[in-house]
Amino acid sequence: MKVNKEEIGENKVKLEVEIEEERVEDALDEAYKKVVKKVDIDGFRKGKVPRTLLEKRYGEEVLHKDALDILIQQGYYEAVQEADIEPIDQPEITDAHIQGGEPATFTAEVEVKPDVELGNYTELEVEPEEVTVEAEDIEQELEAKRQEHAQLVGVDREVVEEGDFVTIDYEGYVDGETFEGGSAEDYNLEIGSESFVPGFEEQLTGVEVGAETTVEITFPENYQSDDLAGEDAEFEVKVKDIKRKEVPELDDEFAKDLGFETLDELKSDIEEDLAAEAEEKADRAYENQLVEAAVENAEVDVPEVMVEEEIDNMLEGQKMQMQQQGFDFDEYLEMTGMDEEALRDNFRGQAAERTKSNLVLEAIAEEEGIEVTEEEIDEKVEEIAKNQGQDQDPEQIKAFLQMQGQLDQLKDGLQMEKTMEFLKDNN
C-alpha cells in the first residue's frame, strides 16, 4: 500500500492512499459473498450464483460499493499508522475509486492532534502552600460534632420560643383558595432557622401548644413558584409539640461516645484529619499551579473538535452525578433557566483549559519518555477490584475495561499521574 501525506492546514492532514490490486480482488470476493446472498436468478439457488454471472447480469459495479467499504476501513487504519498521525475526528473520504485488475485509491482528510511547543517545565517558580491547622479549626470541628450528636428533648413549658423545634399542622390560602404545596401535617420546624417563608416563624413565638393561630405573610418577589411570587397569603397553623435541642457537654464522656478515651485524644484525631485534608488540598493546588505554569510557557493551538469532545465528557459527568443524587437532568435545566446548549457554553472555557493542559502534559510525558507498564496497569486494576469488594476478580475487571474501551483511559490516567509526579520532583 502506498500513502502520500500532505499537511493542508493547521492540524489537518490529507492522505492519498493506493491499495494494491491483489487486495482489491480479495475485497471484491468478500463483497461478492455478501451480495450473492441477496440475489435471485432463475436456475440457481439463493447464494449460489457464480460471480461471473452476477457481474454479467448486474454489471461489475454491483460489488464496488461493498468492496470499497472494506478497503477504506482497512486502508485508512493502516494509512494512519504509516503516516504516524493521531486523528482527533472522523475522516472525510473523497475520490474513492475501484476497478477490478487495478489498484484502488481514495483520499482521506482528517484533523489531527496538534503539535505542542514546550517551554520551560522544570525549576518553575511555584512554591507549595505551607499547611497549618489552627486551634479554632479544631474547635469548629468539635462544635460540629456536638451539634451532630445533639438530641431533641421535651420542654417544661407550653409556649413557643426562639430556637424551639416545633411540630405543626398548617394550611395556606391565597385569596381564600388553597394552593399546591401549601399544607402539611406533623411538619417539623426550627424557629429562627429562616428555613420557611420569611415572616412565618416569628409569628409562632408566644403561641401555646394545642393552640391554633393565623400567620400572615407575603411571598418574596423572587419566590421559586411564579404563581405565588409577591402574593399575600394566610396560614392556619396548629402547634402540636415543642422540643429543644440538647447538645452534649464537651468532655471525656463525649469523647468516649465517639470511640476515644479522652477529649484530648479526640482533639488529636481531629487535628490529624484536618492536617491530612489540608495537605491533600494544598497538594492539589500545587499541582494545578505547576500545570498552569507549564501550560503558560508552552504554545499550542487547541482544536475546537477536542474542546467539544471535552464538553461532551463534562456534560455526561454532570448528568451521571445528578442521577446518582436522585435529580432529573431536565428538571435541573428548567430550574436553572438553561437549555443544554447554554450549559455547554458554560462549560466551554473550562473545557478549553482542560484540553490545553492535557495536551501539554502528554507532550511532557513524550519528551521525558514517561510510559505506563503492564505491571502498573495490573496494580491499578487490582486496586479497583479491592475497592469493589473481595469477590471481584482483577482479570475479569480488566477484561471488562478492555471490552468497554476504558483500558486506554485507565492507562492515560496513570500516565498523567506519573507526569504530575515528574513535575513535582523537578520543581
C-alpha positions as CSV (number, residue, x, y, z in Angstrom):
1,M,0.0,0.0,0.0
2,K,1.2,3.5,-0.8
3,V,0.4,6.5,1.3
4,N,1.2,10.1,0.5
5,K,0.8,12.5,3.4
6,E,0.3,16.3,2.9
7,E,-0.4,18.9,5.6
8,I,-3.2,21.0,4.2
9,G,-3.9,23.4,7.1
10,E,-3.5,23.9,10.8
11,N,-3.8,20.5,12.4
12,K,-5.2,19.0,9.2
13,V,-3.7,16.2,7.0
14,K,-4.6,14.8,3.6
15,L,-3.7,11.1,3.0
16,E,-3.7,9.9,-0.6
17,V,-4.0,6.1,-0.4
18,E,-3.3,3.5,-3.1
19,I,-4.1,-0.2,-2.3
20,E,-2.5,-2.9,-4.4
21,E,-4.7,-4.8,-6.9
22,E,-4.3,-8.2,-5.1
23,R,-6.2,-6.7,-2.1
24,V,-8.7,-5.2,-4.4
25,E,-9.5,-8.6,-5.7
26,D,-9.8,-10.0,-2.2
27,A,-12.2,-7.2,-1.3
28,L,-14.3,-7.9,-4.4
29,D,-14.5,-11.6,-3.4
30,E,-15.7,-10.6,0.1
31,A,-18.2,-8.2,-1.4
32,Y,-19.5,-11.0,-3.7
33,K,-20.0,-13.3,-0.8
34,K,-22.2,-10.6,0.8
35,V,-24.1,-9.5,-2.2
36,V,-24.8,-13.0,-3.7
37,K,-26.9,-13.9,-0.6
38,K,-29.5,-11.3,-1.7
39,V,-29.7,-12.2,-5.4
40,D,-32.3,-14.4,-7.1
41,I,-31.6,-15.7,-10.6
42,D,-33.6,-18.5,-12.2
43,G,-31.8,-21.8,-12.2
44,F,-29.7,-21.1,-9.2
45,R,-30.3,-21.5,-5.5
46,K,-30.0,-18.3,-3.4
47,G,-26.4,-17.6,-2.6
48,K,-25.1,-19.9,-5.4
49,V,-25.0,-17.6,-8.4
50,P,-21.4,-17.6,-9.8
51,R,-19.6,-14.3,-9.6
52,T,-19.1,-14.0,-13.3
53,L,-22.8,-14.4,-14.0
54,L,-23.6,-11.9,-11.2
55,E,-21.3,-9.3,-12.7
56,K,-22.6,-10.0,-16.2
57,R,-26.2,-9.6,-15.2
58,Y,-25.9,-6.6,-13.0
59,G,-22.5,-5.1,-14.0
60,E,-19.2,-5.2,-12.2
61,E,-20.2,-2.1,-10.3
62,V,-22.6,-4.2,-8.2
63,L,-19.7,-5.2,-6.0
64,H,-17.8,-1.9,-5.9
65,K,-19.6,-0.2,-3.0
66,D,-19.2,-3.0,-0.6
67,A,-15.6,-3.7,-1.7
68,L,-14.7,0.0,-1.3
69,D,-16.2,0.0,2.2
70,I,-13.9,-3.0,3.1
71,L,-10.8,-1.4,1.5
72,I,-11.3,2.1,3.0
73,Q,-11.9,0.7,6.5
74,Q,-8.7,-1.4,6.4
75,G,-6.7,1.0,4.3
76,Y,-7.5,4.1,6.4
77,Y,-6.4,2.4,9.6
78,E,-3.1,1.3,8.0
79,A,-2.5,4.7,6.4
80,V,-2.8,6.4,9.8
81,Q,-0.2,4.0,11.2
82,E,2.1,4.5,8.3
83,A,1.8,8.3,8.3
84,D,2.3,8.3,12.1
85,I,-0.5,10.7,12.8
86,E,-3.1,10.8,15.6
87,P,-6.6,11.7,14.3
88,I,-9.0,13.5,16.6
89,D,-12.0,13.4,14.4
90,Q,-13.7,11.2,11.8
91,P,-12.0,11.5,8.3
92,E,-13.7,13.0,5.2
93,I,-13.3,10.4,2.4
94,T,-13.3,11.6,-1.2
95,D,-12.2,10.5,-4.6
96,A,-12.7,6.8,-3.9
97,H,-12.1,4.6,-6.9
98,I,-12.1,0.9,-7.5
99,Q,-11.8,-1.3,-10.6
100,G,-11.0,-4.9,-11.0
101,G,-7.4,-5.5,-12.1
102,E,-6.3,-2.1,-10.9
103,P,-5.2,-0.6,-7.6
104,A,-7.9,1.1,-5.6
105,T,-7.4,4.7,-4.4
106,F,-9.1,7.1,-2.0
107,T,-8.3,10.4,-0.3
108,A,-8.8,11.0,3.4
109,E,-8.7,14.4,5.1
110,V,-8.7,14.4,8.9
111,E,-7.9,16.7,11.8
112,V,-5.0,15.6,13.9
113,K,-3.7,16.2,17.4
114,P,-1.8,19.5,17.3
115,D,1.9,19.8,17.9
116,V,2.9,21.3,21.3
117,E,5.9,23.6,21.5
118,L,7.0,23.1,25.1
119,G,8.7,25.9,27.1
120,N,10.2,25.5,30.5
121,Y,8.5,23.0,32.7
122,T,11.2,22.2,35.3
123,E,12.5,24.5,38.0
124,L,9.3,26.5,37.8
125,E,8.9,29.3,40.4
126,V,6.0,27.7,42.2
127,E,6.0,27.1,45.9
128,P,3.8,24.6,47.7
129,E,1.5,26.1,50.3
130,E,2.5,25.6,53.9
131,V,-0.1,23.6,55.8
132,T,-1.1,24.6,59.3
133,V,-4.1,23.6,61.5
134,E,-5.3,26.4,63.7
135,A,-6.8,25.8,67.2
136,E,-10.1,27.5,66.1
137,D,-10.3,24.9,63.2
138,I,-10.2,22.1,65.8
139,E,-12.8,23.9,67.9
140,Q,-15.1,24.4,65.0
141,E,-14.9,20.7,64.2
142,L,-15.6,19.8,67.8
143,E,-18.7,22.0,67.8
144,A,-19.9,20.4,64.6
145,K,-19.6,17.0,66.2
146,R,-21.5,18.3,69.2
147,Q,-24.3,19.6,67.0
148,E,-24.3,16.3,65.0
149,H,-24.9,14.3,68.3
150,A,-27.4,16.7,69.7
151,Q,-30.8,15.3,70.7
152,L,-34.3,16.9,70.7
153,V,-35.9,16.7,74.2
154,G,-39.2,17.9,75.6
155,V,-39.5,21.2,77.5
156,D,-41.4,22.1,80.7
157,R,-43.4,24.9,79.1
158,E,-46.3,25.3,76.7
159,V,-45.2,28.5,74.9
160,V,-43.1,28.6,71.7
161,E,-39.7,30.5,72.0
162,E,-36.9,31.3,69.6
163,G,-34.7,28.3,68.9
164,D,-37.5,25.7,69.6
165,F,-38.2,22.8,67.3
166,V,-42.0,22.7,66.9
167,T,-44.3,20.1,65.3
168,I,-47.1,21.9,63.4
169,D,-50.0,21.3,61.0
170,Y,-50.7,24.1,58.6
171,E,-52.8,25.0,55.6
172,G,-52.2,28.1,53.4
173,Y,-54.6,30.3,51.4
174,V,-54.2,32.9,48.7
175,D,-57.3,34.9,48.0
176,G,-59.2,32.4,50.1
177,E,-58.1,29.5,48.0
178,T,-55.7,26.7,48.9
179,F,-52.7,26.2,46.7
180,E,-50.4,23.3,45.8
181,G,-47.7,22.6,48.4
182,G,-49.4,24.9,50.9
183,S,-50.4,22.4,53.5
184,A,-48.8,19.7,55.7
185,E,-49.3,17.7,58.8
186,D,-46.7,17.0,61.6
187,Y,-44.2,19.3,59.9
188,N,-41.0,19.9,62.0
189,L,-39.8,23.4,62.0
190,E,-36.9,25.1,63.9
191,I,-38.0,28.6,65.0
192,G,-35.3,31.1,63.9
193,S,-33.8,28.9,61.2
194,E,-35.3,31.0,58.4
195,S,-36.0,27.8,56.5
196,F,-39.6,28.7,55.9
197,V,-41.2,31.7,54.1
198,P,-39.9,35.0,55.6
199,G,-42.0,36.2,58.5
200,F,-43.7,32.8,59.1
201,E,-41.5,31.6,62.0
202,E,-41.5,34.8,64.0
203,Q,-45.3,34.8,64.3
204,L,-45.2,31.4,66.0
205,T,-43.3,32.7,69.1
206,G,-45.6,33.0,72.1
207,V,-48.1,30.5,70.7
208,E,-49.1,27.8,73.1
209,V,-49.1,24.0,72.4
210,G,-52.5,22.9,71.1
211,A,-53.4,26.4,70.1
212,E,-54.3,27.5,66.5
213,T,-53.2,30.8,65.1
214,T,-53.3,32.6,61.8
215,V,-50.0,33.6,60.2
216,E,-50.0,36.3,57.5
217,I,-47.0,36.5,55.1
218,T,-46.1,37.9,51.7
219,F,-44.2,35.6,49.3
220,P,-40.9,37.2,48.1
221,E,-40.9,38.6,44.5
222,N,-38.2,36.1,43.6
223,Y,-40.1,33.1,45.1
224,Q,-39.4,29.8,43.2
225,S,-43.1,29.5,42.2
226,D,-44.1,32.2,39.8
227,D,-47.8,31.8,40.7
228,L,-47.0,32.7,44.4
229,A,-44.3,35.3,43.9
230,G,-45.3,38.6,45.5
231,E,-48.7,37.2,46.7
232,D,-50.2,37.7,50.2
233,A,-51.1,34.5,52.0
234,E,-52.7,33.3,55.2
235,F,-51.7,30.1,57.0
236,E,-53.9,28.4,59.6
237,V,-51.4,26.8,61.9
238,K,-51.7,24.5,64.9
239,V,-48.8,23.9,67.2
240,K,-48.8,20.3,68.4
241,D,-45.5,19.9,70.2
242,I,-42.3,21.7,71.4
243,K,-38.8,20.4,71.7
244,R,-35.4,21.9,72.4
245,K,-32.0,20.8,71.1
246,E,-29.8,19.4,73.8
247,V,-26.1,19.5,72.9
248,P,-23.7,17.1,74.8
249,E,-21.0,18.6,77.1
250,L,-17.5,18.7,75.6
251,D,-15.8,16.4,78.0
252,D,-14.2,12.9,78.2
253,E,-17.6,11.3,78.3
254,F,-18.5,12.8,74.9
255,A,-15.1,11.6,73.5
256,K,-15.9,8.1,74.8
257,D,-19.2,8.1,73.0
258,L,-17.2,8.7,69.8
259,G,-14.8,5.9,70.5
260,F,-11.9,7.7,72.2
261,E,-10.6,7.5,75.7
262,T,-10.2,11.2,76.4
263,L,-11.2,14.6,74.9
264,D,-7.5,15.3,74.2
265,E,-7.3,12.1,72.2
266,L,-10.4,13.2,70.2
267,K,-8.8,16.6,69.6
268,S,-5.5,14.9,68.4
269,D,-7.5,12.8,66.0
270,I,-9.4,15.8,64.6
271,E,-6.1,17.7,64.2
272,E,-4.6,14.8,62.2
273,D,-7.7,14.5,60.0
274,L,-7.7,18.3,59.3
275,A,-3.9,18.3,58.6
276,A,-4.3,15.4,56.1
277,E,-7.2,17.1,54.5
278,A,-5.3,20.4,54.3
279,E,-2.2,18.7,52.9
280,E,-4.3,17.0,50.2
281,K,-5.9,20.3,49.3
282,A,-2.6,22.1,49.2
283,D,-1.1,19.3,47.1
284,R,-3.9,19.6,44.5
285,A,-3.4,23.4,44.5
286,Y,0.4,22.9,44.0
287,E,-0.2,20.5,41.1
288,N,-2.7,22.9,39.5
289,Q,-0.2,25.8,39.8
290,L,2.6,23.7,38.3
291,V,0.4,22.7,35.3
292,E,-0.7,26.3,34.8
293,A,2.9,27.4,34.8
294,A,4.0,24.7,32.3
295,V,1.0,25.5,30.1
296,E,1.7,29.2,30.2
297,N,5.3,28.5,28.9
298,A,4.0,26.3,26.1
299,E,2.5,27.1,22.7
300,V,-0.4,25.0,21.3
301,D,-3.4,25.7,19.2
302,V,-6.3,23.8,20.7
303,P,-8.6,22.3,18.0
304,E,-12.3,23.1,18.5
305,V,-13.2,19.4,18.0
306,M,-11.2,18.5,21.1
307,V,-12.9,21.2,23.1
308,E,-16.3,19.9,22.0
309,E,-15.3,16.3,23.0
310,E,-14.3,17.6,26.5
311,I,-17.6,19.4,26.8
312,D,-19.3,16.1,25.9
313,N,-17.4,14.4,28.8
314,M,-18.2,17.2,31.2
315,L,-21.9,17.1,30.3
316,E,-22.1,13.3,30.7
317,G,-20.3,13.6,34.0
318,Q,-22.9,16.2,35.2
319,K,-25.8,14.0,34.1
320,M,-24.3,11.0,35.9
321,Q,-23.6,12.9,39.1
322,M,-27.2,14.3,39.1
323,Q,-28.6,10.8,38.5
324,Q,-26.6,9.4,41.5
325,Q,-28.0,12.2,43.7
326,G,-31.5,11.4,42.5
327,F,-32.1,14.5,40.4
328,D,-33.6,14.7,37.0
329,F,-31.4,16.5,34.5
330,D,-34.3,18.1,32.6
331,E,-35.7,19.4,35.8
332,Y,-32.3,20.8,36.7
333,L,-32.2,22.7,33.4
334,E,-35.7,24.0,33.9
335,M,-34.9,25.2,37.5
336,T,-31.7,27.0,36.3
337,G,-33.4,28.5,33.3
338,M,-31.0,27.0,30.9
339,D,-31.1,24.6,28.0
340,E,-28.4,22.0,27.2
341,E,-26.8,24.4,24.6
342,A,-26.5,27.1,27.3
343,L,-24.9,24.6,29.7
344,R,-22.4,23.6,27.0
345,D,-21.5,27.2,26.6
346,N,-20.9,27.5,30.3
347,F,-18.5,24.5,30.1
348,R,-16.6,25.9,27.1
349,G,-14.0,27.9,28.9
350,Q,-13.1,25.2,31.4
351,A,-13.1,22.6,28.7
352,A,-10.6,24.6,26.6
353,E,-8.3,25.0,29.6
354,R,-8.5,21.2,30.4
355,T,-7.8,20.3,26.8
356,K,-4.8,22.5,26.6
357,S,-3.4,21.2,29.9
358,N,-3.9,17.6,28.8
359,L,-2.1,18.3,25.6
360,V,0.9,19.9,27.4
361,L,1.1,17.1,29.9
362,E,1.0,14.5,27.1
363,A,3.8,16.4,25.4
364,I,5.9,16.4,28.6
365,A,5.3,12.7,29.0
366,E,6.5,12.1,25.5
367,E,9.5,14.4,25.8
368,E,10.6,12.7,29.1
369,G,9.8,9.1,28.0
370,I,7.2,8.7,30.7
371,E,5.3,5.4,30.0
372,V,3.0,3.1,31.8
373,T,3.9,-0.6,32.2
374,E,1.6,-3.5,32.2
375,E,2.6,-4.2,35.8
376,E,1.4,-0.7,36.7
377,I,-1.9,-1.2,34.9
378,D,-2.4,-4.6,36.7
379,E,-1.7,-2.9,40.1
380,K,-4.3,-0.3,39.3
381,V,-6.9,-2.9,38.3
382,E,-6.2,-4.9,41.5
383,E,-6.8,-1.7,43.5
384,I,-10.1,-1.2,41.7
385,A,-11.0,-4.8,42.4
386,K,-10.1,-4.4,46.1
387,N,-12.3,-1.3,46.4
388,Q,-15.2,-3.0,44.8
389,G,-15.2,-6.0,47.1
390,Q,-13.3,-9.1,48.0
391,D,-15.1,-11.3,45.4
392,Q,-14.1,-9.2,42.5
393,D,-11.6,-10.9,40.1
394,P,-9.0,-8.4,38.7
395,E,-8.7,-10.3,35.5
396,Q,-12.5,-10.1,34.9
397,I,-12.4,-6.3,35.7
398,K,-9.5,-5.9,33.3
399,A,-11.3,-7.8,30.5
400,F,-14.5,-5.7,31.1
401,L,-12.5,-2.4,30.9
402,Q,-10.9,-3.7,27.7
403,M,-14.3,-4.6,26.2
404,Q,-15.7,-1.2,27.1
405,G,-12.8,0.6,25.6
406,Q,-11.8,2.0,29.0
407,L,-8.4,0.4,29.5
408,D,-6.8,3.0,27.4
409,Q,-8.4,5.7,29.5
410,L,-7.0,4.0,32.6
411,K,-3.6,3.9,31.0
412,D,-3.8,7.6,30.1
413,G,-4.8,8.5,33.6
414,L,-1.8,6.6,35.1
415,Q,0.5,8.4,32.6
416,M,-0.9,11.8,33.7
417,E,-0.3,10.8,37.4
418,K,3.3,9.8,36.6
419,T,3.8,13.1,34.6
420,M,2.4,15.0,37.6
421,E,4.9,13.3,39.9
422,F,7.7,14.2,37.5
423,L,6.7,17.8,37.6
424,K,6.7,17.8,41.4
425,D,10.0,16.1,41.6
426,N,11.7,18.5,39.3
427,N,10.3,21.8,40.7
